[in-house]
Amino acid sequence: MLIRYRRGLAPLMLFIALPLVLAPVCAAAGAELPGDARRGSLQTASSGPTITSNGVMLTGCEGIVDDAMRTASAEQISAGKRQLCTGTETISERRFTLGEGEATAVARELGMSSTEAESFVSKAAAGSVHGATWKHSYSALLVVEIHTGTTYWDGTKAWVSTYRGLTGKHSCHVPGGWQYGGTVSGVKCNRPGPSTKADAVERFDLNALIKGFPVTLNIGLHYAITNKGVTSSWQVGG
């Protein structure tokens, strides 16, 4: 259900890959609210559905495979693209809204001016200060990679790093990921500051040996939330 395969793929590969695609989905059900949200008053907290998209392409991947395997046969190159460039994206998210009491405490702790505090607390009272804990994974036949985080937004800014006393989170290469016939290295994990869109990106190098040909992809997994709470995600491999 969660993995798209084509005729000719080895049954052993499907047996290995399928449980790994399912693992991030099952783990997401136990996600907790971040510490900042748990210690304050919350107006709402709800979990959205887990969204799985099959046949997701890594942008730029096919060109890299073509170049790295240029002396290989057409059949070998096609196999390499199936193993590296097409996969399954899985997303789960739990959203919450900060209450007036939490905003008041934060304003006091930060020593906000009366004008700043009034603006911040009024946004919380109106249900305009939000957060989301999320999990985003990409699964191909040779790799399963996962990053998780907490993002905040208030109608004006979205952020993962500290802003207005609220600190988000971004963790990369988290447990549950897996590689088969390759290695992951050079993992980088950003923490976007306040802006109109907070784009949390995990970057890593996937080093694989395809039919005897070494192939290296620099992959970026993007999970972004705007200042209005609009979510988008995409994968880049090149």
C-alpha positions in Angstrom: 0.0 0.0 0.0 2.8 2.4 0.9 5.3 1.5 -1.7 5.0 1.6 -5.5 7.0 -1.1 -7.3 7.5 -2.1 -10.9 7.6 -5.4 -12.6 11.0 -7.1 -12.2 11.9 -5.8 -8.7 13.2 -8.6 -6.6 10.7 -9.8 -4.0 13.5 -9.8 -1.4 13.9 -6.0 -1.8 10.2 -5.5 -1.3 10.2 -7.7 1.8 13.1 -5.6 3.3 11.8 -2.2 2.2 8.1 -2.4 3.1 8.4 -2.6 7.0 10.8 0.3 6.9 8.3 2.5 5.0 5.6 1.6 7.6 7.8 2.3 10.6 7.8 6.1 10.5 4.0 6.0 10.2 3.5 3.9 13.3 6.0 5.9 15.3 4.3 9.2 14.5 1.2 8.2 16.5 3.1 8.7 19.8 4.5 12.2 19.0 4.5 14.5 22.1 3.9 18.2 22.3 7.1 20.2 22.8 8.1 21.3 26.3 7.2 25.0 25.7 3.6 24.0 24.8 3.1 21.4 27.5 4.0 23.7 30.3 1.6 26.4 29.2 -2.1 26.6 28.6 -3.3 25.2 25.3 -6.6 26.1 23.7 -6.5 23.2 21.2 -4.3 20.3 20.3 -5.1 17.9 17.5 -3.4 15.3 15.3 -3.9 15.4 11.5 -4.0 12.3 9.3 -0.8 10.6 8.2 -0.2 11.5 4.5 1.6 9.0 2.3 2.6 9.9 -1.3 3.9 7.2 -3.6 6.0 7.7 -6.8 7.7 10.8 -5.4 10.7 11.9 -7.6 13.9 13.3 -6.2 14.4 16.5 -8.3 17.7 16.3 -10.2 18.4 12.7 -9.4 18.0 11.2 -12.8 20.6 13.5 -14.3 23.1 12.5 -11.7 22.5 8.8 -12.3 22.8 9.3 -16.1 26.2 11.0 -15.6 27.6 8.5 -13.0 26.5 5.5 -15.0 27.1 6.9 -18.5 29.1 3.8 -19.6 26.4 1.3 -18.2 23.7 -0.3 -20.3 20.3 1.3 -20.6 18.8 -1.4 -18.4 21.3 -0.8 -15.7 20.7 2.9 -15.7 17.0 2.4 -15.5 17.5 0.1 -12.5 19.7 2.7 -10.8 17.0 5.3 -11.3 14.3 3.0 -9.8 16.5 2.3 -6.8 17.5 6.0 -6.1 15.2 8.5 -7.7 11.6 7.3 -7.0 10.3 6.8 -3.5 7.5 7.3 -0.9 7.0 10.4 1.2 5.3 10.1 4.5 4.1 13.1 6.6 2.5 13.2 10.1 1.7 16.4 12.0 0.1 17.4 15.3 -1.0 21.0 15.7 -1.6 23.0 18.8 -2.6 26.6 19.8 -1.1 28.5 22.6 -3.5 30.0 25.2 -3.4 33.5 26.8 -1.8 32.2 30.0 1.2 30.8 28.2 1.7 34.0 26.2 1.4 36.1 29.4 4.1 34.0 31.1 6.4 34.2 28.1 6.0 38.0 27.8 6.8 38.4 31.5 9.9 36.1 31.3 11.3 38.0 28.3 10.6 41.4 29.8 8.7 42.6 26.8 7.6 46.2 26.7 3.9 46.8 27.4 3.2 47.3 23.7 5.0 44.1 22.7 3.4 42.1 25.5 -0.1 43.4 24.6 0.3 42.4 21.0 1.7 39.0 21.7 -0.9 38.2 24.4 -3.8 39.5 22.3 -2.7 37.2 19.4 -2.7 34.2 21.8 -6.1 35.2 23.2 -7.4 35.3 19.6 -6.0 31.8 18.9 -3.4 33.2 16.5 -0.2 31.7 18.1 0.2 28.1 16.8 2.7 25.3 16.7 3.1 21.9 15.1 5.2 18.8 15.9 5.8 16.9 12.6 7.6 14.0 11.1 8.7 13.9 7.4 10.3 10.8 5.9 11.5 9.8 2.4 11.7 6.1 1.5 13.4 4.6 -1.6 14.6 1.1 -2.2 18.1 2.0 -1.0 17.4 4.5 1.8 14.8 5.5 4.4 15.6 9.0 5.9 13.6 10.8 8.6 13.6 14.3 10.1 11.3 15.6 12.8 10.6 19.0 14.3 8.5 21.6 16.0 7.5 24.8 14.1 5.7 27.9 15.4 3.8 30.6 13.6 1.7 33.7 14.6 0.2 35.1 11.5 3.2 37.4 10.9 6.2 35.1 11.4 7.0 31.4 11.3 10.1 30.0 13.0 12.0 27.0 14.4 14.7 28.8 16.3 13.8 31.0 19.3 11.4 33.9 18.8 9.1 35.5 21.2 10.3 33.1 23.9 9.2 30.0 22.0 11.8 27.6 20.7 11.1 25.1 18.0 13.1 22.0 17.2 14.6 20.2 14.2 16.2 16.8 14.4 17.8 15.0 11.4 18.8 11.4 10.6 16.6 10.3 13.5 16.2 6.6 14.5 14.1 4.6 12.1 16.1 5.5 9.1 17.9 2.9 7.1 20.3 2.3 4.2 20.7 -0.8 2.0 23.8 -1.0 -0.3 24.8 2.6 0.5 25.8 5.0 3.3 24.5 8.4 4.5 27.1 11.1 5.4 27.4 14.9 5.8 24.1 15.3 7.5 23.2 19.0 8.1 20.1 20.2 10.0 19.0 23.9 10.0 16.8 25.8 12.4 15.1 28.6 10.5 14.7 32.0 12.2 11.5 34.1 12.1 10.4 34.8 8.5 7.3 34.5 6.4 8.1 30.8 5.9 10.1 28.4 8.1 11.7 25.8 5.8 13.2 23.0 7.9 15.8 21.2 5.7 17.8 18.0 6.3 20.7 17.8 3.8 22.7 14.6 3.5 24.9 12.7 1.0 23.7 9.3 -0.1 26.6 7.2 -1.4 25.5 4.1 -3.3 27.0 1.4 -5.5 24.7 0.7 -8.4 25.7 -2.3 -10.7 29.3 -1.5 -9.8 29.0 2.2 -10.5 29.5 4.7 -7.5 26.7 7.3 -7.3 26.6 10.1 -4.8 23.4 12.2 -4.4 23.3 15.4 -2.2 19.7 15.2 -1.0 17.6 17.9 0.7 14.4 17.0 2.5 12.2 20.2 2.9 9.3 20.6 5.3 8.1 24.2 5.4 5.3 26.0 7.2 4.3 29.6 6.5 3.3 32.4 8.9 -0.3 31.5 8.1 0.2 27.8 8.8 0.3 26.5 5.2 2.5 23.4 4.9 4.5 22.3 1.9 7.2 19.6 1.4 9.6 18.5 -1.3 12.7 16.5 -2.0 15.7 17.5 -4.0 18.5 15.2 -5.0 21.4 16.3 -7.2 
